[in-house]
Amino acid sequence: MKCIFCKRVKDSHDHLFFGCELPGKVWNRMKNLVKLNTAPNCWSEILDFMLRRPINKSIWSILQRLVIGASIYYIWQERNLRLFQGKVRSIDEICYMIQDVVRLRILGLNITDSDQVLEAAKVWDFHVEREKVIVLLPFGLVLGISVAIILLGLWTGGSFLTRLMLMVWNLMIRDGPRSVMIMPARNRG
């Protein structure tokens, strides 16, 4: 089977992650946001590259691992959407989804301010205060989540809402009531 993106090369992991032009552009954009400028663009080489890197709790190490996982997930999802549903998303849309999921994951972390965290906050559009992380979400995402909760009937105590409420309560108990705030972001544009 030929690659769904370029339609020239046989479909393979090394080509899809990230030898093909479209996934390669996504990967290049994302790796530059997490200081992985020297990371290779070939699946097997990326694995070797990451295995040689120290795993620690620095904000950049966390962001790097999150970006790799999210990039792989959303490239695979895009492949399947094109292959099975005929749907196509742009490079910008794919990168935006990756950035959003990484930013949302950072929300669940207990982050204290440091020079590295402040630098990452500028790049990834989240605000850090002493013992507080504020993640700015696009208004459309907040609205979309709210509509999805209502349309899917999750407000009646479905598992999603239950998990969300438990997460909020756990954060409040663990870090105090003002430890995490979610706010709609202003238009950037």
N, C-alpha and C positions, 0 to 999 in steps of 0.2 A: 504494500500500500504506500502511495506517495504522501509526502508531508502535506497536511491540510493547509498550511500557511503559504509555502512557496510552490508546491505542486511539481517540484523538480527532483527532489531527493527522496530516497526511501525513508519512511517514518522510523525513527529510532530515538532512544533517550538522549544520546549525545547530540543529535541534530536538534531535537525539540528543546533541550535544556543546555545551551542556549546558542547553538550553532546556526540556527535558522535566523533570517533577517528580523522578522517581527519579534519573536521571543528574545533575540539578542538585543534589540533596541530597548525592550522593557527591562531586561537584566542590567544593561549598561546604565540606564537612567537610575534604577533602584540602587545598584551597588555604589554609585557615586554619592547617594544620600546617606550611606552608612560607612563611609571611609573604607570601602573595599575596592578602590580604584584599580589595584593591581591584581584583583581576583581574575582567574581565567574565565573563558566563556564556554567551556566544555564540561559536561556533567561529571565525568570521571576525574577531571583535573580539579573541579570545584570541590569535590569530596576530599581529595588529597589535600588541597589547599586549606580547607576548614579543619581537617583532622590535625594538621600541624599547628593550628592556632590555639593559643590558650583559651580555655573556657573559664570565664570569670563573671562576676556580677557587675562589671562596669556597664554603663548605659550603652556604649557603643558595641560591646560584645553581645548584649541582649538584643539590640536593634539589628545587628548583623544576622543573628540566628533567626529572628522573626522575619526579616526581609527575605532570606533564602527560602524559608518554609512557605511564606505567603506567595512569593514569586512562582515557585514550583506549582503550588495549588492553583493559582489563577491562570497560569499558562495552560495547565492541564484542563482546567474548566473551559477555557476559551477554545482549546482544541476540540473538546467534546461538544460544545455549543455549535461550533461550525460544522462538525462532522455529522451530528445527529439531528440538529434542529435548524441548521442553515442560518443561524444568527451570527452577527459579526459585531465586535466591539473594537473601538480604536485603541491605539497604543496609549493615548491619554486616559481613556476610560479604565483600561486595565491597571495602569500605574496608580490612578486615583483610588481604585478599590484596594490595591495593595497598601497604599499609604493609610487609608482609612482603617483597615483591619489592624495594621501595626499600631497606629495611634490609639485605637480602642483597647488593644491589649495592654498598652502602657498604662492605661487608666487603672488596671487592676494591680499595678505594682506599687509598692511602698517606696517612693523615690524621695530622697533628700537632696537639697540643692548642693551643687558643686560646679566648678567651672565646666567640666565635661557635660553635666546634665543641662546647664544653661545653654551651652553650645548646641546640644541635641534638641533642646526645646525650640530654639530659633529655626533649625532646619526642619523639624517635624511639626511645628505649629502647635505646641502645647506650652502652657504657662506653669512655671514652678515657683512656689513660694516656700518658705520654711515649713517643712512637714506637710505640704499641700500640693497636689497636682490638679491642674484644671485643664481638661481636654476640651478644645473648642471644636464642636461638631458643626458641619454645614447645616443650615436650617432645613434644607430639603431632606437630609438624612434623619434629623429629629422628627420631622413631619412624617416621613415614610415609615419609620419605626412605629410611630403612634398609630398611623392608619392601619398598618399591618396587624398590630395588636388588637385593634378594634375589629377589623374585618375577619380575622382568624378566630375571634372569640376568646383570645387569651386572657382578657381582663377578668374572666370568671374564675381564675385560679388555676389555669393551665400550667403545665410544667415550666414553660418559658418564664412566665410572670413569677412563679414561685421561686425559680432559680435567681431571677433578677432581684427580687425582694430579699432573698437570703444573702446575696452578694452585698447588697447595700447595707443590710443590717450587720453583716460580718465586718465590713469596712468601718462602719460607725463604731462598733464595739471595739475593734482592734486599734483603730487609729484616731478615734474621736469623731464627733459629729461633723466637724468641719474639715475632715481630711481629704475628701474628694468631692468635687462639684462638677456636674456636666452642664455646659452652657451652649446654646446655639452660637455658632460663629457668625460674625458679620460678613456681608458680601465682600469679597476680596477685590471686586472688580470693576 
